[in-house]
Amino acid sequence: MLPWASLLCLFAVTGLAVTSKSKAVLSLDPQWSTIFEENKVTLVCSASSGKTWYIWYKDSKKLTKEEGKNLYHFRSAKTHDSGAYSCETSEFVRSDPVNLTVSDDWVILQAPSSAVFEGEALTLRCLGWKNYGSQVRFYKDDQIIFLNHQNFFIPHLEVIGNSGKYTCQMYIGLMQGDKKSTAVYISVRELFSHPVLEIKPASTVEGSSFSLTCKTELAAQRQQTKLLFTFYKDKQVLVQKRDSPDYDIKEARMEHSGEYSCQAEKENTKLKKSSVPLQVHVQQLFLLPQLEIKPSTSLVEGSPVFLTCKTKLMVREPGLELLFTFYKDLRTSLIKTDSPEYTIRSAQIADSGAYHCKVETVTASVRKESPQSLLHVMRIPVSGISLEVQPSGGQVNEGENLLVTCSLTTGSGLVTISLGTLDPYRWVERSAFFLRREEFSVMVSEEDNGNSFYCVASNDNQTTSIKSKSLQIFVRLKVSQPVLRFVMDNYRAVVGDTVVLVCESLKGFPPIRYQFYHGQSLLGSLEVNRTGPGTLSVAVASEADAGFYSCDANNDISSSIQQSKAVNLSVLVPVSGAKLSFSKESPEIWTGDNLTLTCTVATGTTPAFHWLHNGMEANRSSELYSFNADGNILHIGSVQPLHGGSYQCSATNRVDAKKIFSVSSNSLTVTVQETTHILPTMAVVFSLLCLIILIAVLLFLYLKHLQKSDEQNFSPPVNARRIPQQLDNSHGQSFSVQWAEEEEEEEEEEKQDYQNVGVAICEPREESVLYSLIDHKETRIEAKPREGNTYFVTYASLQDLNSAEDPTTNAHNLSLNIYENFQHS
């Protein structure tokens, strides 16, 4: 990269641009002033439409001269092609230079080669070599301004806000990383200069004309830009967005004096510039006329009247003439003359009215009118006016009628009698010829309390009116709707407080009777002998005293009771009896278990709960804990060692910032036991021991089952040789069985016919017979076949049913065995 190409500067022009029609214009196609090597670019010289010689320059050195060819091509640009190019023709002088930079960097920032002006749009483009790269960032004066897009668009350029050094950065790849482009300095040019307001002529007199011109100059490269002009007077728009920079006022008036300014703006953009305000003072040609009437007072019918229109010239102009016109009742023109005087020789009642005059120049360029003056021609004036009221004394109940009588002693012609009041203002007129007395019936209201009534009389509206003495009346007012309030802030009470209720009707004739209610229940009543509030004290015992309170008021004037609006009283029960409970039977838990702590209060309205862990407040936004919506339950989904320690909760509620109740719970210590590798080992050993015991039990049961099967095939002892001996008895048979001791462990089964196991002594009792039922089933183990007729012996122990007769014998019989031989099949 060439050293001089490291910074591209779009030259700035401040102030007024000098227009030159003979300078050629050079541009690039495409418009970018910075390109990569091997890119194409064409230089375009715009000078004339006919055939002419074009001379091309690079860095002020002549390159070539060709006829009729206004294009200079670079098919595959190289870095040495970088430079400042310009062109000229035989008819146009050399153009301003245009910089072209051919870069071999990894990343380039492309900006337009032509000058940029305020109010225009600008596009910057960040390119990587052979379209490599991503993650684009644009910078202005080393501050990041745009991300992740190759094009940066500025819709509306500003000279100060958008001028500066621009660069871009792009990620090329793992090998190259982030690469930054060479800086490009962009200077935004001024499109047109700040306008200057010019007023001609500088001094203006009433009736003359003057013009306003809003002067500004466009930049040489933007001479075709359309500007719109707006003119202001005293910051108000006179004419808006017109093509012409001139504004003319044909006939100056005094109201044209003021502060003028203008504004120039580019069409269809937000680019606007205003001029410095100028003061315009229009000089008066003559003063505002004043009409003088003589005599001004005590004018009666038949008297002469003289009217004079007075004014003064402020500017002496040769040949200046003024004309005077007199008017009656605004529209009627009496005379137009060059004299400022007009005379009414004999004034009549009909001549009464409003008069004024007008002064103007002969050309009528300046016209001024005087204020109106009243002329009254009077008859015999009225006199002796008086006022009377019923009921007498001027005291009347609200809503009733007051009769007012106005009387006169003298007065001629059409007499007008009027009844008026001061506050509020009221006016009632009655007119008649030779009127002497008039009655007025007035329904009084609250507004009439303390008001003053008076009578006024006049002749034909021409004579000076006369006024009676004022009479003040007093209205006995009905009670107004009372207003109930509590003598406390926020209308919130605490159990145990005493609340003062104030019921007040702002108007009402005393005495006033007040009654107080809680809901529909009457709390109390009182009577006050003045206009003002009534009070009642109520002790707050419980939350049941909360709710809506109201009051009513009435007096002797009111036909109905006035009810106040209900006012809500909130009752707060202070918190007490805070208790912290644990979700486990023991406060010792293992890591990974869940834990729930619950904070409750015995009493308290809408308590707010706060938690302490090891003396520090538990953060509700922390991930260590979770809380329910009311805040009284703390839950830990998976207990960790850091959750161990002491826990405590507190509950608060408040009336206001100064009255807060708080109670703390008991402290609960949580011990977290950590799980180790010993527990799994013990579980495995325990499982193995259980398995061994289970196998041993199953083996024992199996051996026992085998033993029971062997007992099905009885093998008597070897030494038992005796068989049961029969004993004679007169009552029956008896057997005596004696146990023989074993002498040998085993003998061959074929040598044992049967053996004496014991001797059973049976003594029949009451001819009772004992039976034995033998049900033999084959066992799973097959017995060895026996030779000959061998026998099996089955034993049974039978208990005598009548054992109660001889306990000794019965005890002995419990151990005796009865046996019987049966042949094996």
Beta strands, then each sheet from edge to edge (+ up, - down):
strand 1: 8-10
strand 2: 25-29
strand 3: 34-36
strand 4: 41-46
strand 5: 53-58
strand 6: 61-67
strand 7: 71-74
strand 8: 83-89
strand 9: 98-103
strand 10: 107-110
strand 11: 122-128
strand 12: 134-140
strand 13: 143-147
strand 14: 151-154
strand 15: 164-173
strand 16: 177-180
strand 17: 184-186
strand 18: 196-200
strand 19: 204-205
strand 20: 210-215
strand 21: 227-233
strand 22: 236-242
strand 23: 246-249
strand 24: 258-266
strand 25: 272-274
strand 26: 278-280
strand 27: 282-283
strand 28: 290-294
strand 29: 305-310
strand 30: 322-328
strand 31: 332-337
strand 32: 341-344
strand 33: 353-361
strand 34: 367-369
strand 35: 373-375
strand 36: 386-390
strand 37: 395-397
strand 38: 401-407
strand 39: 414-421
strand 40: 426-433
strand 41: 437-443
strand 42: 452-459
strand 43: 466-467
strand 44: 471-472
strand 45: 474-476
strand 46: 483-486
strand 47: 492-494
strand 48: 498-504
strand 49: 512-518
strand 50: 521-528
strand 51: 533-539
strand 52: 547-554
strand 53: 562-563
strand 54: 567-572
strand 55: 579-582
strand 56: 588-590
strand 57: 595-600
strand 58: 608-613
strand 59: 616-617
strand 60: 626-627
strand 61: 633-636
strand 62: 645-654
strand 63: 660-664
strand 64: 668-673
strand 65: 726-727
strand 66: 734-735
strand 67: 791-796
strand 68: 818-823
sheet 1: 1+ 17+ 15- 12+ 13-
sheet 2: 1+ 17+ 15- 16+
sheet 3: 2+ 4- 7+
sheet 4: 3+ 9+ 8- 5+ 6-
sheet 5: 10+ 11- 14+
sheet 6: 18+ 20- 23+
sheet 7: 19+ 27+
sheet 8: 22+ 21- 24+ 25-
sheet 9: 22+ 21- 24+ 26-
sheet 10: 28+ 29- 32+
sheet 11: 31+ 30- 33+ 34-
sheet 12: 31+ 30- 33+ 35-
sheet 13: 36+ 38- 41+
sheet 14: 37+ 45+
sheet 15: 40+ 39- 42+ 43-
sheet 16: 40+ 39- 42+ 44-
sheet 17: 46+ 48- 51+
sheet 18: 47+ 54+ 52- 49+ 50-
sheet 19: 47+ 54+ 52- 53+
sheet 20: 55+ 57- 61+ 60-
sheet 21: 56+ 64+ 62- 58+ 59-
sheet 22: 56+ 64+ 62- 63+
sheet 23: 65+ 66-
sheet 24: 67+ 68-
end
